[in-house]
Amino acid sequence: MAQSAQSDRGTRAVALLFVTGSALFALGSLPPYFENVSSALVAWTFFVGSVLFTAAALMQLLQSRGDRAAAVSASAVQLLGTVLFNLSTFSATRDLSTQQAERLVWAPDVYGSAAFLIAGALGWVVVCGRLWCWRPGSPDWQMAALNMLGALAFGLAAAGAFLLPTTGEPVNIRWVNAGTFLGACCFLWAALILLSGIARRPRATTA
């Protein structure tokens, strides 16, 4: 019972970190926010969110020891993706040239998004046991589907963030903001499902 309670505390911490990190990513991509605060504050909002993602991903990887190889691999690849987002978002807090931004901001963002896609696919296989399944009533399936959708949305944002060499502007800023917001909402929703599952579990009692 004590081990189960400890596991629940660890899972709750992971979920709360993902909730907070996702909320910061969603906030940073909202026009009412980034249009009314300094660009530096927006950049730091994303960086803090990415650090919370990394903390959550590291805890999740540590907790996955003893799980199936695919689950451990998904956690490891996810952690790699969050570290790449750390590099990307931290670089975005600095004043960079277009070439520097492409190398230090966009490239890690793309590779981080690719890592999230791979992690999402591995997580999907863990839940389904194969390439496809339809279990909308299962919380595990819901979380896997939301994480996959979130990774796809982040991928869209990364594609839209490519800097045009002629202007130094992103290819499509709407893709960037919409993809980031949608992806963050998907990750937030998945984390809330995880939290609600822990809350519904019966508490251990002692005689």
Summary of the structure (lengths in Angstrom):
residues: 207
radius of gyration: 17.8
end to end distance: 12.4
largest distance: 72.5
contacts: 691
relative contact order: 0.14
helix: 77%
strand: 1%
